[in-house]
Amino acid sequence: MDDSWEAAPQWSPDGEILYFISARDGHRCVWARRARDVKAGSGEPFAVAHFHDARRSPNGAPFHATDLFVGAGQMAISMGELSGSVYMIKPGN
């Protein structure tokens, strides 16, 4: 196991997969491990959803607000959005 940041573990409804948010690839993405691998202490986590977009990703959510919820056929994750605007003004106004 590496020392990457991991949070918000959630079991799948059938208890076969453990989902979690991890920064193991440099971004906060959703990863998972199969229950049989967790119990055996073997097997590598696999990527479920990557969020490498700088504008909208879990990286934009504060650490204390990082959540992951798993349901039958669906998943919800806390995400943040970074945006900005450019304004033009005339000097002297």
trRosetta pair geometry for C-beta under 8 A, 3 or more apart (Angstrom, degrees):
i j d omega theta_ij theta_ji phi_ij phi_ji
2 24 6.2 113 65 -129 135 101
4 22 5.7 61 117 -176 125 97
4 23 5.2 -160 -178 76 102 71
4 24 3.9 165 57 -89 174 65
5 22 6.9 157 90 -152 56 52
5 23 4.3 27 54 25 100 120
5 28 7.8 -48 94 -96 116 88
6 9 7.6 40 150 -59 105 93
6 20 5.4 30 -174 145 104 132
6 21 6.8 157 -155 85 54 53
6 22 4.5 -9 -103 -101 86 85
6 23 7.5 -137 -67 17 50 70
6 24 7.5 21 -72 -42 97 98
6 31 7.9 -68 -124 50 108 124
7 20 6.8 157 74 -173 27 94
7 21 5.1 -23 65 64 80 104
7 22 7.9 166 20 -78 59 46
7 63 7.5 170 -59 -163 165 79
7 66 5.1 59 102 107 144 134
7 68 7.9 142 109 -2 77 112
8 20 6.1 149 80 -145 65 64
8 21 5.0 38 47 9 114 107
8 66 5.6 -127 -33 130 127 90
8 67 5.6 156 -120 -142 136 29
8 68 4.0 118 138 16 129 100
9 18 5.9 -9 -164 -178 105 102
9 19 7.1 150 -153 82 51 48
9 20 4.4 -20 -95 -89 68 107
9 68 7.9 16 -92 64 6 126
10 18 7.5 152 76 -159 34 57
10 19 5.0 -22 65 64 87 99
10 20 7.2 159 18 -78 65 56
10 68 5.3 -141 -1 106 128 100
10 69 6.5 164 -112 -127 164 26
10 70 4.4 156 124 6 129 113
11 15 5.4 6 171 -115 129 54
11 17 7.2 139 -159 81 56 48
11 18 5.8 -34 -99 -101 64 66
11 19 7.6 162 -103 18 12 79
11 35 7.7 45 -138 -84 104 112
11 70 7.2 -148 88 67 30 138
12 15 6.6 -119 71 -27 77 13
12 16 5.6 -38 61 51 130 72
12 17 4.2 53 -17 52 128 91
12 18 7.7 -103 -9 -65 80 26
12 19 6.8 99 -59 -19 76 104
12 70 5.8 -89 -106 146 48 141
13 70 7.1 -146 -35 127 73 96
13 71 6.6 44 -54 -163 119 38
13 72 5.0 -14 -2 -71 160 78
14 17 7.8 50 65 12 92 81
15 35 6.1 43 147 -76 70 156
16 34 6.6 -28 162 -151 77 75
16 35 5.1 -112 -154 3 33 119
17 32 5.0 5 179 -177 110 128
17 33 7.2 159 -157 79 65 35
17 34 6.0 -43 -103 -108 70 48
17 35 6.6 -93 -64 -30 24 83
18 32 6.3 155 80 -156 48 70
18 33 5.1 -11 58 58 102 86
18 34 7.9 140 17 -138 80 1
18 35 6.5 118 -25 -82 92 65
18 38 5.6 67 3 -58 140 150
19 30 6.1 -7 -170 -172 105 103
19 31 7.4 154 -154 85 57 39
19 32 4.8 -30 -98 -96 61 96
19 48 6.5 -14 -129 -9 103 163
19 68 6.2 -141 120 146 111 138
19 70 5.3 133 33 -65 142 141
19 75 7.1 -133 180 -125 168 130
20 30 7.5 157 82 -150 28 60
20 31 5.9 -26 68 67 78 85
20 32 7.2 145 18 -93 68 45
20 45 7.9 -69 51 -133 107 139
20 68 6.9 168 -133 44 30 158
21 28 5.4 13 177 -172 110 95
21 29 7.2 162 -151 79 66 24
21 30 6.1 -43 -97 -95 63 58
21 31 7.5 117 -131 20 16 81
21 58 6.1 -138 -149 160 135 166
21 66 5.9 -128 66 174 158 119
21 68 5.5 -180 -36 -43 102 131
21 77 7.1 129 -82 -143 119 118
22 25 7.8 79 110 5 96 76
22 28 7.3 163 81 -141 22 54
22 29 6.5 -33 65 63 72 72
22 30 8.0 98 20 -136 78 16
22 31 4.6 -17 23 14 125 131
22 45 7.0 67 5 129 163 163
23 26 6.6 21 176 -133 81 6
23 27 6.5 -165 -137 84 69 13
23 28 5.4 -31 -81 -81 83 61
23 29 7.8 124 -100 15 35 73
24 29 7.9 -80 44 48 81 104
24 31 6.8 29 25 -46 127 157
24 45 7.3 129 16 70 164 137
25 29 6.2 1 41 16 117 135
25 47 7.6 13 -22 -91 145 123
25 50 7.5 -45 74 -124 150 105
27 50 7.0 65 84 -165 134 81
27 51 6.0 -160 150 81 122 68
27 52 5.0 -131 -40 -99 171 66
27 57 6.6 -65 -172 180 111 148
27 59 6.2 -72 -152 -50 74 123
28 51 6.4 -24 85 67 70 121
28 57 6.5 136 60 152 94 102
28 58 3.8 -105 106 89 127 115
28 59 5.1 168 18 -63 108 66
28 61 8.0 -102 84 45 161 98
28 66 7.2 -113 -160 -129 148 127
29 47 6.2 -15 136 -140 136 98
29 48 7.7 163 153 53 90 70
29 49 6.3 -164 -169 94 84 57
29 50 4.8 -21 -126 -119 134 49
29 51 5.4 177 -99 23 70 78
29 52 7.6 -6 -73 -51 117 74
29 58 7.6 -176 -72 30 26 127
30 47 7.6 96 85 -166 59 59
30 48 4.3 -61 112 68 101 112
30 49 4.3 32 41 44 114 93
30 51 7.8 73 -6 -13 79 106
30 68 6.7 137 -112 -127 106 135
30 75 7.0 67 -137 154 166 152
30 77 6.5 -112 -64 -79 120 148
31 45 4.5 37 163 162 123 127
31 46 6.7 158 -160 78 79 29
31 47 5.8 -49 -106 -103 76 44
31 48 6.2 171 -112 4 18 92
32 45 6.4 151 73 -157 26 84
32 46 5.9 -29 64 62 80 79
32 48 5.1 72 -12 -49 110 121
33 37 5.2 -119 178 82 98 120
33 38 5.2 112 115 -60 124 94
33 43 6.2 127 -156 107 97 116
33 44 7.9 -137 -110 128 95 23
33 45 5.0 -64 -66 -100 90 72
33 46 7.5 134 -90 13 46 74
34 37 4.6 85 65 6 86 106
34 38 7.1 -156 93 -9 43 85
34 43 6.2 -67 43 151 99 166
35 38 5.5 -52 -146 34 36 113
35 39 6.2 33 157 -17 68 106
36 39 5.9 -53 -146 39 30 111
36 40 6.2 18 157 -8 64 114
36 43 7.7 87 93 -19 76 151
37 40 5.9 -62 -139 48 29 103
37 41 8.0 -120 168 51 55 9
37 42 5.4 -104 -150 83 76 65
37 43 2.8 -54 -141 37 135 144
37 44 8.0 -79 -176 20 150 25
38 41 7.7 26 178 -71 28 36
38 43 7.8 -60 -41 59 44 121
40 43 7.1 81 69 -4 112 103
47 50 6.0 7 -175 -57 131 90
48 75 7.9 85 142 -24 136 175
49 75 7.6 -171 -8 86 143 146
49 77 7.8 -157 78 -7 141 154
51 56 7.7 -97 -161 113 107 65
51 57 3.9 142 151 -136 112 94
51 58 5.6 104 74 7 156 86
51 59 7.3 -173 115 -7 113 90
51 79 7.3 -142 -148 -118 153 113
52 57 7.2 94 -58 -100 5 145
53 56 5.4 0 101 54 128 68
53 57 5.4 170 66 -52 75 106
54 57 7.2 -45 -117 3 12 126
54 59 8.0 -50 -134 70 46 139
54 82 6.7 -60 146 56 74 133
55 81 6.4 9 158 -155 74 72
55 82 5.5 -130 -140 60 45 82
55 83 6.9 51 -153 -76 98 70
56 60 7.0 -60 -137 8 33 144
56 79 6.0 37 178 160 80 128
56 80 7.5 -163 -140 93 49 41
56 81 4.8 -5 -101 -107 82 83
56 82 7.7 -150 -64 23 43 68
57 60 5.8 119 64 -3 63 94
57 79 6.1 -124 159 -148 10 98
57 80 7.1 -19 70 55 49 74
58 61 5.4 -48 -161 26 56 113
58 66 6.4 66 -175 -128 111 96
58 77 6.0 -62 -80 155 115 118
58 78 6.3 83 -128 87 86 70
58 79 5.4 -72 -76 -104 52 65
58 80 7.3 79 -154 11 20 81
59 80 7.0 -97 86 48 47 111
60 79 6.4 42 57 171 107 60
60 80 2.1 -140 118 84 96 108
60 81 5.9 133 127 -25 167 17
60 82 5.5 -147 -108 -37 126 89
61 65 4.9 -122 176 92 102 105
61 66 5.6 135 106 -84 121 65
61 78 4.4 108 -133 133 167 106
61 79 6.0 -119 -37 -141 116 11
61 80 4.4 -176 -53 -33 54 100
62 65 4.6 73 60 17 87 105
62 66 7.5 -124 96 -33 46 78
62 80 7.9 98 -19 -63 53 137
63 66 5.8 -33 -158 -10 36 118
65 78 5.4 -169 138 -180 85 158
66 78 5.6 -152 -129 59 33 129
67 76 7.7 -6 114 112 101 91
67 77 7.0 177 92 -147 60 43
67 78 4.6 86 38 -25 80 115
68 75 7.0 -15 -169 -173 86 100
68 76 7.4 160 -156 85 40 55
68 77 5.2 0 -107 -106 73 82
68 78 7.7 -92 -59 8 51 80
69 75 6.9 159 84 -159 55 52
69 76 4.4 -1 55 55 105 99
69 77 7.7 -159 25 -68 67 44
70 74 7.8 161 -158 93 44 53
70 75 5.3 -10 -108 -110 66 84
71 74 4.8 -5 67 65 101 93
71 75 7.2 -171 28 -77 68 39
71 76 7.9 33 2 -5 105 95
89 93 5.9 -142 179 64 100 116
90 93 4.9 70 71 -8 88 125
